[in-house]
Amino acid sequence: MSQTPTVTLSHGSTMPRIGLGTSPMNDADAERAVSTALELGYRLIDTAENYRNEVGVGRALKGVPRDEVFVTSKFNKKWHSVEGARTAFEASAEKLGVEYLDLLLIHWPNPDQDRYVDAWRGLIALRDAGLVRAIGTSNFKPAHLQRLIDETGVAPEVNQVQLSPVWAKAAEREFHAKHGIVTEAWSPLGKGTDLLSHPTVQELAKKYGRTPGQVVLRWETQQHIVPIPKSADRGRLAENLAVFDFNLTADELTALSDLDGTAKAPADSDRAGH
Ligand SMILES: NC(=O)c1ccc[n+]([C@@H]2O[C@H](COP(=O)([O-])OP(=O)(O)OC[C@H]3O[C@@H](n4cnc5c(N)ncnc54)[C@H](OP(=O)(O)O)[C@@H]3O)[C@@H](O)[C@H]2O)c1
């Protein structure tokens, strides 16, 4: 089994450059999919308080030594305070059956509530305490990130956003790069769009003898974006991991980037209730 390449985050942790997304999966589905993924060599698992599957994910995690897997969770807007972040961490760690998390994210900025800077201070305290190895955000726009930096002097290590060739977010990625923030992609296969059947993707798949999903995941990984595709199918799990042994040309990367904006409005599928 070949090892997944890694990226070093700004505070020093090492994160695999592709992972498994676990939404939507219940505890039983998550236990099954995560176990299979770990068997296949996945070493980054993405869950969240909101997915209600941390117990199932945790059961599967027992199958590998703790220090060999990078575990990410996220917390809801209810916990946007310094103490709240600590409570959210404790709840996730207990459900997952782990003593520390590799990465904890604020799931959404919820600017209407305007407490995400307090949540961020809570994450900084958790990292200082060694309970969380890396800290980050999800669905934060550059203005939200800038505010965190201005008010705390600490930039997130990762920002997880909806991203694929049809939502390429070039300006956001540029902002991330400038501040040492790794871009993680949710819906990296363009869920809810016809990305995988687009002729540009299909032609490249044919040219390289790969699947459309692999072409799209290569567009991401080749540009240092960390995708977390979700699959509950053993074949597709294996396929999604095998994207580091071919390279798209610069023109092909551009042709895929040109699909930006061709899909309907972003799904923002798991925003509700956060
Ligand atoms: N931070 C956030 O706010 C947020 C929001 C949404 C999602 N997420 C995270 O991101 C993860 C991934 O996003 P997502 O699930 O929305 O979208 P996605 O990974 O782009 O797409 C998943 C869908 O594609 C199918 N699929 C997987 N591999 C495939 C392949 N190689 N070829 C064709 N189809 C394939 C899956 O079905 P099968 O299972 O049948 O393979 C599933 O229906 C989630 O699981 C979650 O962890 C985060």
The ligand as an SDF file (V2000), in Angstrom:
LIG
                    3D

 48 52  0  0  0  0  0  0  0  0999 V2000
  -17.6380   21.8810    5.8610 N   0  0  0  0  0  0  0  0  0  0  0  0
  -18.8430   21.7960    5.3330 C   0  0  0  0  0  0  0  0  0  0  0  0
  -19.6940   22.6610    5.5180 O   0  0  0  0  0  0  0  0  0  0  0  0
  -19.1890   20.6080    4.4970 C   0  0  0  0  0  0  0  0  0  0  0  0
  -20.3450   20.6060    3.7000 C   0  0  0  0  0  0  0  0  0  0  0  0
  -20.6100   19.4620    2.9350 C   0  0  0  0  0  0  0  0  0  0  0  0
  -19.7430   18.3770    2.9640 C   0  0  0  0  0  0  0  0  0  0  0  0
  -18.6210   18.4120    3.7590 N   0  0  0  0  0  0  0  0  0  0  0  0
  -17.6560   17.2760    3.8230 C   0  0  0  0  0  0  0  0  0  0  0  0
  -17.1740   16.9990    2.5240 O   0  0  0  0  0  0  0  0  0  0  0  0
  -17.3640   15.6350    2.2150 C   0  0  0  0  0  0  0  0  0  0  0  0
  -17.5010   15.4420    0.7280 C   0  0  0  0  0  0  0  0  0  0  0  0
  -18.4890   16.2810    0.1710 O   0  0  0  0  0  0  0  0  0  0  0  0
  -19.8470   15.7260   -0.4880 P   0  0  0  0  0  0  0  0  0  0  0  0
  -20.1960   14.4100    0.0830 O   0  0  0  0  0  0  0  0  0  0  0  0
  -20.8190   16.8500   -0.4040 O   0  0  0  0  0  0  0  0  0  0  0  0
  -19.4930   15.6140   -2.0300 O   0  0  0  0  0  0  0  0  0  0  0  0
  -18.5140   14.7730   -2.9590 P   0  0  0  0  0  0  0  0  0  0  0  0
  -17.4600   14.0990   -2.1630 O   0  0  0  0  0  0  0  0  0  0  0  0
  -18.1340   15.7110   -4.0550 O   0  0  0  0  0  0  0  0  0  0  0  0
  -19.4820   13.7010   -3.6030 O   0  0  0  0  0  0  0  0  0  0  0  0
  -19.9370   12.5820   -2.9290 C   0  0  0  0  0  0  0  0  0  0  0  0
  -20.8800   11.8180   -3.8620 C   0  0  0  0  0  0  0  0  0  0  0  0
  -20.1450   11.3340   -4.9870 O   0  0  0  0  0  0  0  0  0  0  0  0
  -20.2070    9.9080   -5.0510 C   0  0  0  0  0  0  0  0  0  0  0  0
  -18.8440    9.4650   -5.4250 N   0  0  0  0  0  0  0  0  0  0  0  0
  -17.7840    9.2780   -4.6200 C   0  0  0  0  0  0  0  0  0  0  0  0
  -16.6930    8.9380   -5.3390 N   0  0  0  0  0  0  0  0  0  0  0  0
  -17.0810    8.9210   -6.6310 C   0  0  0  0  0  0  0  0  0  0  0  0
  -16.4040    8.6570   -7.8420 C   0  0  0  0  0  0  0  0  0  0  0  0
  -15.1120    8.3380   -7.8720 N   0  0  0  0  0  0  0  0  0  0  0  0
  -17.1010    8.7180   -9.0030 N   0  0  0  0  0  0  0  0  0  0  0  0
  -18.4190    9.0430   -8.9900 C   0  0  0  0  0  0  0  0  0  0  0  0
  -19.1300    9.3130   -7.8810 N   0  0  0  0  0  0  0  0  0  0  0  0
  -18.4460    9.2610   -6.7040 C   0  0  0  0  0  0  0  0  0  0  0  0
  -20.6440    9.4530   -3.6770 C   0  0  0  0  0  0  0  0  0  0  0  0
  -21.4280    8.2920   -3.7550 O   0  0  0  0  0  0  0  0  0  0  0  0
  -20.9640    6.8520   -3.1520 P   0  0  0  0  0  0  0  0  0  0  0  0
  -20.9040    7.0010   -1.6560 O   0  0  0  0  0  0  0  0  0  0  0  0
  -22.0430    5.9310   -3.6010 O   0  0  0  0  0  0  0  0  0  0  0  0
  -19.6230    6.5330   -3.7590 O   0  0  0  0  0  0  0  0  0  0  0  0
  -21.4970   10.6260   -3.2060 C   0  0  0  0  0  0  0  0  0  0  0  0
  -22.8140   10.5200   -3.7120 O   0  0  0  0  0  0  0  0  0  0  0  0
  -18.5940   15.2630    3.0510 C   0  0  0  0  0  0  0  0  0  0  0  0
  -18.7080   13.8830    3.2190 O   0  0  0  0  0  0  0  0  0  0  0  0
  -18.2940   15.9960    4.3420 C   0  0  0  0  0  0  0  0  0  0  0  0
  -17.3700   15.2680    5.1260 O   0  0  0  0  0  0  0  0  0  0  0  0
  -18.3380   19.5180    4.5140 C   0  0  0  0  0  0  0  0  0  0  0  0
  1  2  1  0
  2  3  2  0
  2  4  1  0
  4  5  1  0
  4 48  2  0
  5  6  2  0
  6  7  1  0
  7  8  2  0
  8  9  1  0
  8 48  1  0
  9 10  1  0
  9 46  1  0
 10 11  1  0
 11 12  1  0
 11 44  1  0
 12 13  1  0
 13 14  1  0
 14 15  2  0
 14 16  1  0
 14 17  1  0
 17 18  1  0
 18 19  2  0
 18 20  1  0
 18 21  1  0
 21 22  1  0
 22 23  1  0
 23 24  1  0
 23 42  1  0
 24 25  1  0
 25 26  1  0
 25 36  1  0
 26 27  1  0
 26 35  1  0
 27 28  2  0
 28 29  1  0
 29 30  1  0
 29 35  2  0
 30 31  1  0
 30 32  2  0
 32 33  1  0
 33 34  2  0
 34 35  1  0
 36 37  1  0
 36 42  1  0
 37 38  1  0
 38 39  2  0
 38 40  1  0
 38 41  1  0
 42 43  1  0
 44 45  1  0
 44 46  1  0
 46 47  1  0
M  CHG  2   8   1  16  -1
M  END
$$$$
